[in-house]
Amino acid sequence: MAVPDCDDCYCSLNLLRDQGPQAREAAERDIARKFVHAFSRDDIGSFLELLTDQCWLSMPPASERYVGLTAVGSFLRARAEGRPGGS
């Protein structure tokens, strides 16, 4: 199953608004599950597919901030490669 891009996720969630809170909550849980699954497997491609091109990543207290899919993806790939057992 292909992971939808974030715009598709938002669109799907907005359409579910008319179907009640349970349908929306189920869709939100599904997106969160995909997010955690991709992150925990260092599946950077699938992880990035869940983000928009306006995404950013920061981890206070570090002052660095990574803006956009390319910067976030580069950081996550370097993080995974620099860790024992990382991709």
The 8 nearest C-alpha neighbors of each residue, nearest first, counted from 0:
[[1, 2, 3, 33, 45, 4, 29, 48],
 [2, 0, 3, 45, 4, 48, 33, 49],
 [1, 3, 0, 4, 45, 48, 49, 33],
 [4, 2, 7, 1, 5, 8, 48, 49],
 [3, 5, 48, 49, 7, 6, 8, 2],
 [4, 6, 49, 8, 50, 7, 51, 9],
 [7, 5, 9, 8, 4, 10, 51, 3],
 [6, 8, 10, 5, 4, 9, 3, 11],
 [9, 7, 5, 11, 6, 10, 12, 3],
 [10, 8, 12, 6, 11, 7, 13, 5],
 [9, 11, 7, 13, 8, 12, 6, 14],
 [12, 10, 8, 14, 9, 13, 7, 15],
 [11, 13, 15, 9, 14, 10, 23, 8],
 [12, 14, 10, 16, 15, 11, 9, 17],
 [13, 15, 11, 16, 12, 10, 17, 18],
 [16, 14, 18, 12, 17, 13, 23, 22],
 [15, 17, 13, 14, 18, 19, 23, 12],
 [16, 18, 15, 19, 14, 13, 20, 23],
 [19, 17, 15, 16, 22, 20, 23, 14],
 [20, 18, 17, 21, 16, 22, 23, 15],
 [19, 21, 23, 22, 24, 16, 18, 15],
 [22, 20, 24, 23, 19, 25, 18, 26],
 [21, 23, 25, 24, 20, 19, 15, 18],
 [24, 22, 20, 26, 15, 25, 21, 12],
 [25, 23, 27, 21, 26, 22, 20, 28],
 [26, 24, 28, 22, 23, 27, 21, 29],
 [25, 27, 29, 23, 24, 28, 22, 30],
 [26, 28, 24, 30, 29, 25, 23, 31],
 [29, 27, 31, 25, 26, 30, 32, 24],
 [28, 30, 26, 32, 27, 31, 25, 33],
 [29, 31, 33, 27, 32, 28, 34, 26],
 [32, 30, 34, 28, 29, 33, 27, 35],
 [31, 33, 29, 35, 34, 30, 36, 28],
 [34, 32, 36, 30, 31, 35, 37, 29],
 [33, 35, 31, 32, 37, 36, 46, 38],
 [36, 34, 38, 32, 37, 33, 39, 31],
 [35, 37, 33, 39, 34, 38, 32, 40],
 [36, 38, 42, 46, 40, 34, 35, 39],
 [39, 37, 41, 35, 40, 36, 46, 42],
 [38, 40, 36, 41, 37, 35, 42, 34],
 [41, 39, 42, 37, 38, 36, 43, 35],
 [42, 40, 38, 43, 39, 37, 79, 86],
 [43, 41, 37, 40, 44, 45, 38, 46],
 [42, 44, 46, 41, 45, 47, 72, 37],
 [45, 43, 47, 46, 42, 48, 72, 37],
 [46, 44, 48, 47, 43, 42, 37, 2],
 [45, 47, 43, 37, 44, 48, 49, 34],
 [46, 48, 44, 50, 49, 45, 43, 68],
 [49, 47, 4, 45, 46, 50, 44, 5],
 [48, 50, 5, 4, 47, 46, 3, 45],
 [51, 49, 5, 47, 48, 54, 52, 4],
 [52, 50, 53, 54, 5, 49, 6, 68],
 [51, 53, 67, 68, 54, 50, 69, 66],
 [54, 52, 51, 67, 55, 66, 68, 50],
 [55, 53, 67, 52, 51, 66, 50, 68],
 [56, 54, 66, 65, 67, 53, 71, 57],
 [55, 57, 65, 64, 71, 66, 58, 54],
 [58, 56, 64, 63, 59, 65, 55, 61],
 [57, 59, 61, 60, 56, 63, 62, 64],
 [60, 58, 61, 57, 62, 63, 64, 56],
 [59, 61, 58, 62, 57, 63, 64, 56],
 [62, 60, 59, 63, 58, 57, 64, 56],
 [61, 63, 60, 59, 64, 57, 58, 65],
 [64, 62, 61, 57, 65, 58, 59, 56],
 [63, 65, 57, 56, 66, 62, 55, 58],
 [66, 64, 56, 70, 55, 71, 57, 63],
 [67, 65, 55, 70, 54, 64, 71, 56],
 [68, 66, 54, 52, 53, 70, 69, 55],
 [67, 69, 71, 52, 70, 72, 54, 47],
 [68, 70, 72, 67, 71, 73, 66, 52],
 [71, 69, 73, 65, 72, 67, 68, 66],
 [70, 72, 74, 68, 65, 73, 69, 67],
 [73, 71, 75, 69, 74, 70, 68, 76],
 [74, 72, 70, 76, 71, 75, 69, 77],
 [73, 75, 71, 77, 72, 76, 78, 70],
 [74, 76, 78, 72, 77, 73, 79, 71],
 [77, 75, 79, 73, 78, 74, 72, 80],
 [76, 78, 80, 74, 79, 75, 81, 73],
 [79, 77, 75, 81, 76, 80, 74, 82],
 [78, 80, 85, 76, 77, 86, 81, 82],
 [81, 79, 85, 77, 86, 78, 82, 76],
 [82, 80, 78, 79, 77, 83, 85, 76],
 [81, 83, 85, 79, 80, 84, 78, 86],
 [84, 82, 85, 81, 80, 79, 86, 78],
 [83, 85, 82, 86, 80, 79, 81, 41],
 [86, 84, 79, 82, 80, 83, 81, 41],
 [85, 80, 79, 84, 41, 76, 82, 42]]
